[in-house]
Amino acid sequence: MSAAGAGPAHTEGVYAISVAASMVRMEVQNLRVYERRGLLEPARTDGGTRLYSAADVDRLHRIRDLLAEGLNLAGIARVLELEEENARLRARLARRRQRR
């Protein structure tokens, strides 16, 4: 995810599961599977309805791209984990550089 879209509005859950699935051209069932496998964690209303954010939709696009490259869900989980770790390390390095 780019830093440009990383604000609170980008992470606020606003899309119902059917809308999010349509946005990424996936079946609703797939989104449920990805959540069960820990690939994403949409917000929930008090009643339990899933609400997907723009960041979740970005992540679903990434999952779709990795699936198209032939990765299985375990491989995708590892790639996403490593990408998140890389982003955290880059942010920490940038903060250190700013303090100098």
C-alpha angles and dihedrals in degrees: 000000000000122000090234092072098035099104127115093269089057092057099041113110109240109140124083115229093256091053093047091048091051092048091058097033095242134129118260089237090060092057090053090051092049090052092049089050091052096246092128139001115211120198118260132218119229086264092054099255112150116241117193123206129211086259090055090051090050089051091049089053088052091049090050091050092049091048089052089053089057102257120144122224093267090053091047091051090054094047092050091048092051092046090052091048090049091051091050092050092048091050091050091049091049091051091051091050091051092054092056 
